[in-house]
Amino acid sequence: MTVSRGPAPRTGPEYPPGDPARPAPPGDPADVLAGLGGSWTWILGTAVATLVPGILVLVWPDETLHVLAVLIGLYLLVVGVFRFVAAFSRREHGERLPALLVAVLFVLAGVLCLRHPLQTVATLSLIVGAVWLVGGILTAYTALAARDLPHRGFVLGAAALACVAGILVLATPTASARALTRLLGVWLVLLGAAELALALAWRTALRRAAAAAPGLTRPG
């Protein structure tokens, strides 16, 4: 076995942490997921996955509870997958675990809604409200635990909005599917807008890191 006596020369381009163009070491799925989940476009995907169902339920408020449950279930499932991948961008295990718990919570709630789409109004409100509340609390904890998180204020703001949405959905009695549809639609749009602002802020942070990194080069 040959042991290198010095650092190997760098022949390729350098990238800032979290840059989506940063190549991952071959054969390491965790690093591949970390590079993908730390990109601003992945956060943008989460925003789109939240905004689209919110707009749909507001445009078609007279749809049945069955359709509403399917839309909410798909939203929870897709956002759960996005959050699962984004959790690998956390460097410390103490920061990654809460993010993974949020992802699992979203996925389980989505499966529950899709498996039993004929929910009552109260049951659907309980599922969505609990997911938003617990997810917001865990997201806030992750933001506070991360030492070098860019734009922490945006993350805490989105977490606070999720907590408020969860509390209001749990505390507000909804006697009809129409009232629940409007309530969930409004909060989905607000949460999606917060995720969109976070994605744009993250893109700005990555560009500033790229500009400040000495000797940074990017292809193209």
GUTI-945135 format. One record per atom (N, C-alpha, C): residue number from 0; atom name; x negated, y, z negated. Coordinates in pm, 1 decimal. Atoms other than C-alpha are relative to their C-alpha. Example, Ala and Ser with C-alpha at 12.3 -4.5 7.8 and 13.67 -1.06 7.14 Angstrom:
REM residues 2
- 0_N_-89.0_-119.0_0.0;
- 0_CA_-1230.0_-450.0_-780.0;
- 0_C_-90.0_120.0_0.0;
- 1_N_82.0_-119.0_6.0;
- 1_CA_-1367.0_-106.0_-714.0;
- 1_C_77.0_109.0_-73.0;
This chain:
REM residues 220
- 0_N_-84.8_-120.4_0.0;
- 0_CA_0.0_0.0_0.0;
- 0_C_-87.9_124.7_0.0;
- 1_N_76.5_-123.0_-10.1;
- 1_CA_-136.9_338.9_100.0;
- 1_C_69.6_110.4_-77.4;
- 2_N_-54.2_-106.8_82.0;
- 2_CA_-86.4_623.5_-145.9;
- 2_C_-47.3_132.9_54.5;
- 3_N_37.2_-131.6_-50.1;
- 3_CA_-81.6_978.0_-15.8;
- 3_C_-63.1_81.6_-111.3;
- 4_N_70.3_-79.9_100.6;
- 4_CA_-320.1_1212.0_-195.2;
- 4_C_39.2_147.2_5.3;
- 5_N_-41.0_-140.3_-7.7;
- 5_CA_-145.2_1533.2_-105.1;
- 5_C_135.7_10.1_64.1;
- 6_N_-131.9_-17.1_-59.6;
- 6_CA_182.4_1674.3_8.8;
- 6_C_-6.5_-7.8_151.6;
- 7_N_-3.6_14.3_-144.7;
- 7_CA_276.5_1586.0_362.1;
- 7_C_35.0_133.5_63.1;
- 8_N_-32.3_-127.6_-65.5;
- 8_CA_282.1_1879.5_604.0;
- 8_C_142.9_1.1_50.2;
- 9_N_-135.5_-14.1_-48.3;
- 9_CA_625.9_2010.0_692.7;
- 9_C_-1.5_35.6_147.7;
- 10_N_-0.4_-22.8_-143.7;
- 10_CA_686.8_1986.5_1061.9;
- 10_C_134.8_44.9_51.7;
- 11_N_-134.6_-34.3_-46.0;
- 11_CA_1063.0_2048.2_1082.8;
- 11_C_47.6_129.4_-62.2;
- 12_N_-56.7_-122.9_55.7;
- 12_CA_1284.0_2345.5_1006.5;
- 12_C_45.5_-18.1_-143.2;
- 13_N_-46.2_1.3_137.8;
- 13_CA_1379.1_2436.7_650.7;
- 13_C_141.3_56.0_-5.3;
- 14_N_-138.3_-41.4_14.3;
- 14_CA_1737.1_2487.1_531.6;
- 14_C_27.6_30.9_-146.1;
- 15_N_-36.7_-28.1_139.8;
- 15_CA_1888.0_2642.5_219.2;
- 15_C_91.3_-107.8_-52.9;
- 16_N_-91.4_100.1_56.9;
- 16_CA_2079.8_2417.0_-24.5;
- 16_C_144.2_29.5_39.5;
- 17_N_-139.7_-14.3_-36.1;
- 17_CA_2437.1_2356.5_83.9;
- 17_C_24.8_37.6_143.9;
- 18_N_-18.0_-35.5_-140.0;
- 18_CA_2371.8_2449.7_446.5;
- 18_C_52.1_-120.8_75.4;
- 19_N_-53.9_114.4_-72.6;
- 19_CA_2589.5_2227.9_670.6;
- 19_C_-93.0_-50.8_107.2;
- 20_N_93.3_43.8_-103.4;
- 20_CA_2308.4_2218.1_927.5;
- 20_C_-119.1_-73.5_-57.3;
- 21_N_113.7_66.9_61.9;
- 21_CA_2065.2_2070.2_675.6;
- 21_C_10.8_-150.2_18.8;
- 22_N_-10.0_144.9_-21.6;
- 22_CA_1986.8_1711.7_779.2;
- 22_C_-19.6_-77.0_-128.5;
- 23_N_11.9_84.5_118.4;
- 23_CA_2026.1_1440.7_518.5;
- 23_C_-99.9_-111.1_25.2;
- 24_N_91.0_111.6_-17.4;
- 24_CA_1766.8_1169.0_455.7;
- 24_C_74.0_-121.0_54.3;
- 25_N_-69.6_114.8_-57.1;
- 25_CA_1849.5_860.5_661.0;
- 25_C_25.1_-107.7_-104.0;
- 26_N_-31.4_111.4_88.0;
- 26_CA_2023.6_580.2_476.3;
- 26_C_47.0_40.5_-137.8;
- 27_N_-44.2_-45.7_131.3;
- 27_CA_2146.7_793.8_183.4;
- 27_C_138.8_61.6_14.4;
- 28_N_-135.9_-53.2_-17.9;
- 28_CA_2527.8_830.5_196.2;
- 28_C_32.6_113.7_-95.2;
- 29_N_-28.9_-105.9_96.4;
- 29_CA_2535.6_1046.1_-118.7;
- 29_C_-51.0_134.5_50.0;
- 30_N_53.7_-124.9_-52.2;
- 30_CA_2312.6_1306.7_43.9;
- 30_C_78.2_47.2_121.6;
- 31_N_-83.2_-37.5_-114.6;
- 31_CA_2522.3_1297.3_359.7;
- 31_C_127.8_67.8_-48.4;
- 32_N_-121.0_-59.2_55.5;
- 32_CA_2835.3_1364.5_154.1;
- 32_C_-28.9_133.3_-67.6;
- 33_N_35.8_-125.4_66.8;
- 33_CA_2653.8_1634.2_-44.7;
- 33_C_-15.5_112.8_101.1;
- 34_N_16.6_-102.1_-101.9;
- 34_CA_2554.9_1819.8_270.9;
- 34_C_131.4_42.4_61.7;
- 35_N_-130.2_-30.3_-58.8;
- 35_CA_2904.8_1794.3_411.6;
- 35_C_89.3_75.5_-98.1;
- 36_N_-87.5_-61.9_99.4;
- 36_CA_3087.3_1882.6_89.6;
- 36_C_-44.6_138.0_-43.0;
- 37_N_49.0_-131.3_38.9;
- 37_CA_2864.7_2183.5_22.7;
- 37_C_12.2_104.9_108.2;
- 38_N_-12.6_-95.6_-109.1;
- 38_CA_2942.4_2348.4_355.9;
- 38_C_127.0_83.3_-16.2;
- 39_N_-116.3_-88.1_11.8;
- 39_CA_3181.8_2641.6_378.2;
- 39_C_113.5_-48.7_89.5;
- 40_N_-105.3_51.1_-87.9;
- 40_CA_3367.5_2471.8_663.7;
- 40_C_81.5_-109.1_-68.8;
- 41_N_-74.3_102.8_73.7;
- 41_CA_3462.4_2186.2_430.1;
- 41_C_99.8_64.8_-95.8;
- 42_N_-92.5_-74.2_84.8;
- 42_CA_3612.7_2436.1_185.7;
- 42_C_111.6_60.1_84.5;
- 43_N_-101.2_-52.4_-91.4;
- 43_CA_3790.3_2592.3_482.0;
- 43_C_101.8_-108.3_35.4;
- 44_N_-91.6_110.3_-27.2;
- 44_CA_3936.0_2250.4_561.1;
- 44_C_98.0_-21.4_-114.5;
- 45_N_-89.7_10.3_115.4;
- 45_CA_4076.3_2233.3_207.6;
- 45_C_105.8_108.9_2.8;
- 46_N_-95.0_-111.4_-8.5;
- 46_CA_4235.1_2575.2_257.1;
- 46_C_107.0_-26.4_104.6;
- 47_N_-96.0_29.7_-106.9;
- 47_CA_4396.7_2467.3_584.4;
- 47_C_96.2_-110.1_-43.8;
- 48_N_-83.7_110.8_46.7;
- 48_CA_4522.4_2143.6_426.3;
- 48_C_100.7_44.5_-104.6;
- 49_N_-94.0_-53.7_97.8;
- 49_CA_4692.0_2354.6_158.5;
- 49_C_97.9_98.9_64.1;
- 50_N_-84.1_-100.9_-63.7;
- 50_CA_4823.7_2636.4_377.7;
- 50_C_106.1_-60.7_91.5;
- 51_N_-91.9_55.4_-100.3;
- 51_CA_4983.0_2419.8_647.2;
- 51_C_128.3_-55.3_-62.7;
- 52_N_-126.0_46.8_60.4;
- 52_CA_5228.3_2227.6_423.8;
- 52_C_77.8_110.7_-69.0;
- 53_N_-70.3_-111.6_62.0;
- 53_CA_5306.9_2549.8_236.2;
- 53_C_82.0_77.6_101.1;
- 54_N_-72.5_-70.8_-105.5;
- 54_CA_5403.3_2724.0_558.3;
- 54_C_115.6_-84.8_52.2;
- 55_N_-105.1_87.7_-52.4;
- 55_CA_5600.9_2421.5_677.1;
- 55_C_121.9_-3.5_-91.4;
- 56_N_-115.3_9.4_90.7;
- 56_CA_5816.4_2396.9_365.3;
- 56_C_71.1_134.2_-14.0;
- 57_N_-67.3_-129.6_2.5;
- 57_CA_5884.3_2771.5_377.8;
- 57_C_76.8_25.8_129.2;
- 58_N_-68.2_-18.6_-128.5;
- 58_CA_5977.1_2764.3_746.6;
- 58_C_125.0_-86.1_7.5;
- 59_N_-114.3_92.4_-2.2;
- 59_CA_6210.1_2465.0_700.2;
- 59_C_45.9_-29.5_-143.0;
- 60_N_-39.1_20.2_140.5;
- 60_CA_6357.5_2512.2_350.6;
- 60_C_119.2_-92.9_-17.8;
- 61_N_-120.9_81.8_11.9;
- 61_CA_6670.3_2306.4_429.3;
- 61_C_-25.6_-148.0_23.0;
- 62_N_30.0_141.2_-18.5;
- 62_CA_6488.7_1978.1_482.6;
- 62_C_34.4_-78.4_-126.6;
- 63_N_-39.4_84.6_112.4;
- 63_CA_6577.6_1685.6_258.6;
- 63_C_-114.4_-16.6_-99.2;
- 64_N_100.5_26.7_102.3;
- 64_CA_6397.4_1594.3_-59.6;
- 64_C_-97.8_-107.1_46.4;
- 65_N_87.2_104.9_-53.7;
- 65_CA_6259.3_1289.7_123.1;
- 65_C_-112.6_61.6_83.0;
- 66_N_101.0_-66.5_-83.3;
- 66_CA_6080.0_1510.9_378.6;
- 66_C_-94.7_81.0_-86.2;
- 67_N_84.3_-79.4_89.3;
- 67_CA_5953.9_1740.0_102.4;
- 67_C_-100.0_-88.4_-73.3;
- 68_N_89.6_90.7_72.0;
- 68_CA_5809.4_1446.3_-92.7;
- 68_C_-110.8_-52.0_91.2;
- 69_N_101.2_48.0_-93.9;
- 69_CA_5630.3_1317.3_218.8;
- 69_C_-102.2_110.1_28.4;
- 70_N_92.5_-110.8_-25.1;
- 70_CA_5482.1_1661.4_294.5;
- 70_C_-92.5_24.1_-119.3;
- 71_N_81.3_-20.8_120.5;
- 71_CA_5366.2_1707.3_-64.9;
- 71_C_-96.8_-116.2_-20.1;
- 72_N_88.0_115.7_14.0;
- 72_CA_5227.6_1353.1_-72.7;
- 72_C_-118.2_6.6_94.4;
- 73_N_109.5_-12.7_-97.1;
- 73_CA_5024.9_1410.1_245.3;
- 73_C_-95.6_111.2_-40.4;
- 74_N_85.2_-109.9_46.6;
- 74_CA_4900.0_1741.7_109.3;
- 74_C_-91.8_-45.2_-112.8;
- 75_N_81.0_45.4_113.5;
- 75_CA_4784.0_1583.1_-216.9;
- 75_C_-106.3_-100.1_43.9;
- 76_N_94.0_102.4_-44.9;
- 76_CA_4620.1_1292.4_-37.3;
- 76_C_-115.2_61.1_78.9;
- 77_N_105.2_-60.4_-82.9;
- 77_CA_4431.5_1501.9_219.2;
- 77_C_-91.4_89.2_-83.1;
- 78_N_82.0_-86.8_84.2;
- 78_CA_4316.8_1760.8_-34.5;
- 78_C_-85.5_-82.9_-95.6;
- 79_N_78.9_87.8_85.0;
- 79_CA_4206.8_1476.7_-263.2;
- 79_C_-124.1_-52.4_69.8;
- 80_N_115.7_47.3_-77.8;
- 80_CA_3981.0_1341.6_11.9;
- 80_C_-101.2_113.0_16.8;
- 81_N_90.8_-114.5_-12.6;
- 81_CA_3835.4_1689.0_73.6;
- 81_C_-74.3_25.4_-130.5;
- 82_N_63.0_-26.4_128.9;
- 82_CA_3768.9_1735.1_-297.1;
- 82_C_-96.5_-110.9_-40.6;
- 83_N_89.7_111.2_30.7;
- 83_CA_3612.5_1389.7_-327.4;
- 83_C_-135.8_21.0_67.3;
- 84_N_125.6_-24.5_-70.7;
- 84_CA_3353.0_1472.5_-63.0;
- 84_C_-71.2_122.1_-57.6;
- 85_N_61.1_-121.3_55.0;
- 85_CA_3297.7_1821.7_-205.5;
- 85_C_-63.9_-24.0_-136.0;
- 86_N_56.9_28.5_132.5;
- 86_CA_3225.5_1669.4_-548.3;
- 86_C_-145.5_-41.6_8.5;
- 87_N_138.3_45.3_-13.0;
- 87_CA_2899.2_1523.5_-414.7;
- 87_C_-97.0_115.0_22.2;
- 88_N_89.1_-114.6_-14.1;
- 88_CA_2765.1_1873.7_-352.9;
- 88_C_-48.7_49.9_-135.6;
- 89_N_45.6_-37.2_134.2;
- 89_CA_2730.6_1911.1_-731.3;
- 89_C_-128.4_-75.0_-32.2;
- 90_N_131.0_61.2_24.7;
- 90_CA_2371.2_1847.9_-828.6;
- 90_C_-4.4_-77.9_-130.4;
- 91_N_3.7_63.8_131.0;
- 91_CA_2427.1_1760.6_-1194.3;
- 91_C_119.6_-91.9_-16.8;
- 92_N_-109.0_95.2_21.2;
- 92_CA_2634.1_1458.9_-1298.3;
- 92_C_107.8_58.8_-90.7;
- 93_N_-98.5_-64.4_85.1;
- 93_CA_2800.2_1671.9_-1566.9;
- 93_C_93.3_91.9_76.3;
- 94_N_-84.6_-83.0_-84.8;
- 94_CA_2933.9_1896.5_-1290.5;
- 94_C_77.8_-85.3_99.0;
- 95_N_-63.5_83.1_-101.8;
- 95_CA_3018.5_1614.4_-1050.2;
- 95_C_119.1_-77.6_-54.7;
- 96_N_-105.7_84.0_56.1;
- 96_CA_3233.9_1407.7_-1286.6;
- 96_C_135.6_69.4_-3.1;
- 97_N_-132.7_-64.6_-3.1;
- 97_CA_3512.9_1667.5_-1337.2;
- 97_C_54.1_16.1_141.3;
- 98_N_-45.2_-15.5_-138.5;
- 98_CA_3524.5_1729.7_-961.4;
- 98_C_52.2_-132.4_54.9;
- 99_N_-47.8_131.6_-44.2;
- 99_CA_3558.7_1355.3_-897.7;
- 99_C_133.2_-34.2_-65.3;
- 100_N_-127.4_24.9_67.8;
- 100_CA_3837.1_1333.8_-1157.4;
- 100_C_113.9_76.4_67.2;
- 101_N_-101.4_-77.9_-71.6;
- 101_CA_4024.8_1612.3_-978.3;
- 101_C_37.0_-68.6_130.8;
- 102_N_-25.6_66.7_-127.4;
- 102_CA_3985.8_1428.9_-647.0;
- 102_C_84.8_-125.4_-19.7;
- 103_N_-76.2_122.2_26.7;
- 103_CA_4111.7_1100.2_-793.1;
- 103_C_143.0_33.8_-40.7;
- 104_N_-133.4_-42.1_42.4;
- 104_CA_4404.5_1282.1_-955.3;
- 104_C_86.1_38.2_120.1;
- 105_N_-74.4_-39.8_-119.4;
- 105_CA_4509.1_1435.2_-622.6;
- 105_C_37.8_-122.4_83.8;
- 106_N_-26.6_117.1_-83.0;
- 106_CA_4478.3_1104.0_-437.2;
- 106_C_108.2_-88.5_-62.4;
- 107_N_-99.9_83.3_66.6;
- 107_CA_4677.2_906.7_-696.4;
- 107_C_138.7_63.0_6.0;
- 108_N_-129.0_-68.1_-7.2;
- 108_CA_4951.9_1169.0_-704.6;
- 108_C_56.0_-4.3_142.3;
- 109_N_-45.6_8.5_-138.2;
- 109_CA_4966.0_1171.2_-324.8;
- 109_C_53.9_-136.8_34.7;
- 110_N_-47.5_136.6_-24.1;
- 110_CA_4997.6_793.5_-309.9;
- 110_C_133.4_-23.9_-68.3;
- 111_N_-125.2_16.3_73.2;
- 111_CA_5271.8_806.9_-572.0;
- 111_C_116.6_66.0_74.6;
- 112_N_-106.1_-68.4_-74.8;
- 112_CA_5470.9_1061.0_-369.2;
- 112_C_35.0_-74.0_128.8;
- 113_N_-26.1_69.2_-126.0;
- 113_CA_5431.4_863.3_-47.0;
- 113_C_59.6_-139.1_-23.0;
- 114_N_-51.2_134.0_28.5;
- 114_CA_5507.8_527.7_-208.9;
- 114_C_147.4_5.7_-41.2;
- 115_N_-139.1_-16.1_44.4;
- 115_CA_5831.2_655.2_-365.0;
- 115_C_48.8_138.0_43.0;
- 116_N_-37.2_-133.7_-47.0;
- 116_CA_5941.3_947.3_-144.5;
- 116_C_137.6_46.0_-46.4;
- 117_N_-133.4_-39.5_46.4;
- 117_CA_6297.6_941.6_-279.9;
- 117_C_-5.9_36.6_-148.3;
- 118_N_13.9_-45.1_138.2;
- 118_CA_6193.2_1119.8_-596.6;
- 118_C_117.4_91.1_-35.8;
- 119_N_-91.7_-104.1_43.8;
- 119_CA_6427.7_1328.7_-803.8;
- 119_C_-74.5_133.4_-0.6;
- 120_N_61.1_-132.4_3.0;
- 120_CA_6366.5_1703.2_-812.9;
- 120_C_-91.7_14.0_-122.2;
- 121_N_78.5_-11.8_122.8;
- 121_CA_6242.3_1680.6_-1171.1;
- 121_C_-129.1_-79.8_8.6;
- 122_N_119.4_84.0_-10.6;
- 122_CA_5999.8_1397.1_-1092.9;
- 122_C_-104.2_62.5_90.7;
- 123_N_93.5_-62.3_-93.0;
- 123_CA_5845.3_1573.2_-795.0;
- 123_C_-63.5_124.3_-61.6;
- 124_N_53.9_-118.2_68.0;
- 124_CA_5807.8_1893.6_-996.6;
- 124_C_-102.7_-40.6_-104.8;
- 125_N_92.3_46.6_103.6;
- 125_CA_5640.9_1699.8_-1277.5;
- 125_C_-132.4_-44.4_60.1;
- 126_N_122.6_49.0_-63.2;
- 126_CA_5390.7_1533.4_-1043.2;
- 126_C_-85.8_115.7_48.1;
- 127_N_76.6_-110.6_-57.6;
- 127_CA_5288.4_1850.0_-859.7;
- 127_C_-49.3_95.2_-108.6;
- 128_N_40.5_-91.2_106.4;
- 128_CA_5284.3_2070.0_-1169.9;
- 128_C_-114.2_-55.1_-83.4;
- 129_N_105.9_60.9_79.9;
- 129_CA_5070.4_1824.9_-1365.4;
- 129_C_-132.0_-2.9_76.4;
- 130_N_122.6_3.3_-81.1;
- 130_CA_4821.6_1787.9_-1077.8;
- 130_C_-63.3_138.0_6.8;
- 131_N_55.5_-134.8_-7.9;
- 131_CA_4783.2_2163.4_-1038.6;
- 131_C_-57.3_44.8_-132.8;
- 132_N_46.7_-44.8_131.3;
- 132_CA_4747.3_2224.6_-1411.7;
- 132_C_-129.9_-69.9_-39.0;
- 133_N_121.0_74.3_37.7;
- 133_CA_4495.1_1948.2_-1481.9;
- 133_C_-114.0_30.3_96.6;
- 134_N_103.9_-32.5_-98.2;
- 134_CA_4309.1_2016.9_-1157.7;
- 134_C_-58.6_138.0_-22.6;
- 135_N_50.3_-133.9_26.2;
- 135_CA_4283.7_2386.0_-1240.7;
- 135_C_-90.2_4.9_-122.3;
- 136_N_82.5_3.6_121.2;
- 136_CA_4148.5_2314.1_-1588.5;
- 136_C_-136.2_-62.8_28.5;
- 137_N_126.4_67.2_-31.2;
- 137_CA_3884.4_2071.6_-1457.0;
- 137_C_-85.7_82.6_94.9;
- 138_N_75.9_-86.2_-90.8;
- 138_CA_3786.5_2309.8_-1176.5;
- 138_C_-63.7_116.1_-75.2;
- 139_N_55.9_-108.3_81.3;
- 139_CA_3741.2_2592.2_-1427.6;
- 139_C_-117.9_-49.9_-83.4;
- 140_N_110.8_56.7_77.6;
- 140_CA_3524.7_2365.6_-1643.8;
- 140_C_-122.8_-19.7_87.6;
- 141_N_111.5_22.2_-91.3;
- 141_CA_3311.5_2272.6_-1343.5;
- 141_C_-67.8_132.2_35.5;
- 142_N_56.7_-129.7_-34.9;
- 142_CA_3267.1_2639.3_-1248.5;
- 142_C_-80.9_58.0_-115.9;
- 143_N_72.6_-50.7_116.0;
- 143_CA_3159.9_2729.0_-1603.1;
- 143_C_-125.9_-81.7_-27.4;
- 144_N_116.2_84.7_26.3;
- 144_CA_2922.3_2432.4_-1625.1;
- 144_C_-109.5_16.9_104.2;
- 145_N_99.9_-15.9_-106.1;
- 145_CA_2750.2_2503.9_-1292.8;
- 145_C_-83.1_125.1_-25.7;
- 146_N_87.2_-111.7_35.8;
- 146_CA_2450.8_2723.1_-1360.6;
- 146_C_-28.2_92.3_118.5;
- 147_N_37.8_-80.3_-116.3;
- 147_CA_2376.2_2840.2_-1006.7;
- 147_C_110.2_2.0_105.1;
- 148_N_-111.4_3.6_-93.6;
- 148_CA_2724.2_2836.6_-850.8;
- 148_C_20.6_138.8_60.8;
- 149_N_-24.7_-131.4_-62.0;
- 149_CA_2759.6_3119.5_-594.1;
- 149_C_147.1_39.2_-11.5;
- 150_N_-135.5_-54.4_6.2;
- 150_CA_3065.7_3341.4_-632.9;
- 150_C_85.5_-78.3_-101.0;
- 151_N_-72.5_72.6_104.5;
- 151_CA_3172.9_3177.0_-959.0;
- 151_C_135.5_64.3_-29.3;
- 152_N_-125.6_-68.8_26.2;
- 152_CA_3440.5_3442.3_-999.4;
- 152_C_111.4_-45.5_92.5;
- 153_N_-101.0_48.5_-92.9;
- 153_CA_3619.7_3320.8_-687.3;
- 153_C_50.8_-138.0_-41.9;
- 154_N_-39.7_134.6_41.8;
- 154_CA_3618.0_2962.0_-813.6;
- 154_C_87.1_6.4_-124.9;
- 155_N_-80.2_-13.9_121.2;
- 155_CA_3746.4_3066.2_-1155.8;
- 155_C_136.4_60.9_30.7;
- 156_N_-127.5_-58.0_-39.0;
- 156_CA_4014.4_3278.0_-991.5;
- 156_C_93.1_-103.0_62.2;
- 157_N_-81.2_105.2_-60.5;
- 157_CA_4133.5_2984.5_-780.3;
- 157_C_46.1_-100.5_-104.9;
- 158_N_-37.6_92.9_106.8;
- 158_CA_4130.4_2760.4_-1088.8;
- 158_C_110.3_59.3_-87.6;
- 159_N_-103.2_-65.6_80.4;
- 159_CA_4332.9_3014.2_-1288.4;
- 159_C_133.9_3.2_73.9;
- 160_N_-122.8_-0.7_-79.4;
- 160_CA_4584.4_3041.7_-1004.4;
- 160_C_64.9_-137.9_0.4;
- 161_N_-54.0_135.9_4.1;
- 161_CA_4621.9_2662.3_-998.9;
- 161_C_64.3_-29.4_-134.9;
- 162_N_-57.8_21.2_134.0;
- 162_CA_4680.8_2657.5_-1375.8;
- 162_C_133.8_71.6_-14.4;
- 163_N_-125.4_-75.8_8.0;
- 163_CA_4945.2_2930.2_-1351.4;
- 163_C_108.4_-68.6_83.1;
- 164_N_-96.5_69.0_-85.5;
- 164_CA_5113.4_2746.3_-1061.9;
- 164_C_51.5_-125.9_-68.5;
- 165_N_-41.4_122.1_68.4;
- 165_CA_5116.3_2422.2_-1259.1;
- 165_C_92.9_27.3_-116.1;
- 166_N_-83.6_-33.1_115.9;
- 166_CA_5259.2_2584.1_-1569.6;
- 166_C_138.8_45.6_44.2;
- 167_N_-128.8_-50.7_-45.2;
- 167_CA_5533.1_2765.6_-1378.4;
- 167_C_86.4_-109.3_61.6;
- 168_N_-77.0_109.2_-60.2;
- 168_CA_5634.2_2456.8_-1179.3;
- 168_C_52.7_-93.1_-108.5;
- 169_N_-44.2_87.5_108.6;
- 169_CA_5650.3_2251.5_-1500.0;
- 169_C_105.9_66.0_-87.3;
- 170_N_-89.3_-68.6_92.6;
- 170_CA_5834.5_2518.1_-1696.6;
- 170_C_127.5_51.4_65.5;
- 171_N_-115.9_-56.0_-67.9;
- 171_CA_6077.7_2638.4_-1429.6;
- 171_C_97.0_-109.9_38.0;
- 172_N_-96.5_102.3_-39.1;
- 172_CA_6391.6_2428.1_-1403.2;
- 172_C_47.3_21.3_143.6;
- 173_N_-44.9_-8.0_-138.8;
- 173_CA_6480.8_2352.0_-1040.1;
- 173_C_116.7_-96.4_16.5;
- 174_N_-120.0_83.2_-7.4;
- 174_CA_6834.2_2226.3_-995.6;
- 174_C_24.1_-56.7_138.3;
- 175_N_-23.9_48.4_-136.0;
- 175_CA_6810.6_2169.6_-619.9;
- 175_C_-131.4_-15.1_73.8;
- 176_N_118.7_18.1_-82.8;
- 176_CA_6564.5_2056.4_-356.7;
- 176_C_-37.3_129.5_70.8;
- 177_N_28.5_-126.7_-67.4;
- 177_CA_6597.5_2393.3_-183.2;
- 177_C_-80.4_93.8_-89.7;
- 178_N_73.8_-85.8_92.6;
- 178_CA_6482.7_2583.5_-492.6;
- 178_C_-141.6_-51.7_-21.1;
- 179_N_132.5_58.8_17.2;
- 179_CA_6194.4_2341.2_-542.4;
- 179_C_-85.5_24.0_124.3;
- 180_N_73.8_-21.0_-124.2;
- 180_CA_6096.2_2375.4_-175.3;
- 180_C_-57.3_140.7_6.3;
- 181_N_47.9_-138.3_-4.1;
- 181_CA_6072.8_2753.2_-195.7;
- 181_C_-110.2_23.6_-102.9;
- 182_N_99.4_-18.3_105.8;
- 182_CA_5882.3_2739.9_-523.2;
- 182_C_-134.2_-61.4_39.1;
- 183_N_124.2_66.6_-38.2;
- 183_CA_5626.6_2486.6_-399.8;
- 183_C_-61.7_64.7_123.0;
- 184_N_52.6_-64.5_-120.2;
- 184_CA_5596.0_2658.0_-61.5;
- 184_C_-76.3_126.6_-31.2;
- 185_N_67.3_-124.7_36.6;
- 185_CA_5508.7_2992.8_-216.2;
- 185_C_-133.5_-27.7_-66.9;
- 186_N_123.9_28.3_71.0;
- 186_CA_5248.5_2841.1_-448.0;
- 186_C_-104.1_-66.3_89.4;
- 187_N_95.0_60.0_-93.9;
- 187_CA_5094.2_2632.1_-169.7;
- 187_C_-66.4_106.8_86.5;
- 188_N_57.0_-108.3_-80.5;
- 188_CA_5048.1_2943.8_42.6;
- 188_C_-98.5_82.4_-82.3;
- 189_N_90.2_-77.4_86.0;
- 189_CA_4895.0_3133.9_-249.7;
- 189_C_-128.7_-76.1_-29.2;
- 190_N_119.5_80.3_27.6;
- 190_CA_4659.0_2848.9_-337.2;
- 190_C_-85.3_-16.0_125.0;
- 191_N_75.0_9.3_-125.3;
- 191_CA_4564.0_2806.7_28.7;
- 191_C_-73.5_128.0_31.5;
- 192_N_66.9_-128.2_-21.7;
- 192_CA_4487.0_3179.0_55.3;
- 192_C_-121.2_15.3_-92.7;
- 193_N_113.4_-5.9_93.3;
- 193_CA_4265.1_3151.8_-254.3;
- 193_C_-114.7_-88.4_48.2;
- 194_N_103.3_88.6_-55.2;
- 194_CA_4079.5_2856.1_-100.3;
- 194_C_-65.4_63.4_122.5;
- 195_N_55.0_-67.0_-118.0;
- 195_CA_4037.7_3055.7_222.1;
- 195_C_-98.0_109.6_-40.6;
- 196_N_91.4_-103.3_49.4;
- 196_CA_3885.1_3347.7_31.5;
- 196_C_-127.7_-61.9_-55.6;
- 197_N_117.3_68.4_53.9;
- 197_CA_3653.3_3103.7_-146.2;
- 197_C_-90.5_-49.6_111.9;
- 198_N_79.2_48.8_-112.7;
- 198_CA_3541.9_2952.0_186.7;
- 198_C_-78.9_113.5_64.4;
- 199_N_68.6_-114.1_-60.2;
- 199_CA_3458.3_3295.0_330.2;
- 199_C_-109.9_52.9_-91.7;
- 200_N_103.0_-43.0_94.9;
- 200_CA_3272.3_3391.7_13.1;
- 200_C_-117.9_-96.6_-0.9;
- 201_N_106.7_100.7_-2.8;
- 201_CA_3077.3_3065.7_27.5;
- 201_C_-85.6_15.7_126.0;
- 202_N_75.4_-21.8_-123.7;
- 202_CA_2981.8_3134.6_390.9;
- 202_C_-93.6_118.7_-15.8;
- 203_N_84.5_-116.8_22.5;
- 203_CA_2851.7_3476.8_289.3;
- 203_C_-119.6_-34.8_-87.6;
- 204_N_109.6_39.4_90.3;
- 204_CA_2646.7_3322.0_7.9;
- 204_C_-104.7_-82.4_74.0;
- 205_N_94.5_82.5_-75.1;
- 205_CA_2492.1_3066.2_244.2;
- 205_C_-82.3_84.4_96.7;
- 206_N_73.2_-85.8_-93.4;
- 206_CA_2400.3_3333.8_496.2;
- 206_C_-102.2_86.0_-72.7;
- 207_N_95.6_-78.1_77.7;
- 207_CA_2238.9_3546.0_227.3;
- 207_C_-116.7_-85.6_-46.4;
- 208_N_108.0_90.5_41.0;
- 208_CA_2043.8_3244.9_100.9;
- 208_C_-91.9_-30.3_116.4;
- 209_N_83.4_26.5_-118.3;
- 209_CA_1926.6_3172.7_454.9;
- 209_C_-87.1_120.3_33.5;
- 210_N_76.9_-119.4_-31.4;
- 210_CA_1817.5_3533.5_503.6;
- 210_C_-110.8_26.1_-102.5;
- 211_N_97.1_-26.2_106.7;
- 211_CA_1635.0_3545.8_168.7;
- 211_C_-107.1_-106.3_-8.8;
- 212_N_98.3_108.2_10.0;
- 212_CA_1452.7_3212.6_208.4;
- 212_C_-121.3_32.9_84.2;
- 213_N_121.1_-31.1_-76.6;
- 213_CA_1090.7_3272.2_310.7;
- 213_C_-30.3_-109.0_99.8;
- 214_N_39.2_95.9_-101.8;
- 214_CA_989.4_3107.6_634.1;
- 214_C_113.9_-83.3_49.1;
- 215_N_-116.0_80.6_-39.5;
- 215_CA_1344.0_2987.6_701.8;
- 215_C_18.5_9.2_149.4;
- 216_N_-29.0_4.8_-141.7;
- 216_CA_1409.8_2879.5_1054.4;
- 216_C_116.6_-90.9_21.0;
- 217_N_-115.5_82.6_-31.7;
- 217_CA_1721.6_2740.4_1208.1;
- 217_C_-0.4_-26.7_149.0;
- 218_N_1.0_30.9_-140.8;
- 218_CA_1766.6_2564.9_1535.5;
- 218_C_100.4_84.5_74.0;
- 219_N_-89.2_-77.3_-83.0;
- 219_CA_1928.8_2756.5_1820.5;
- 219_C_-18.5_146.4_-22.0;
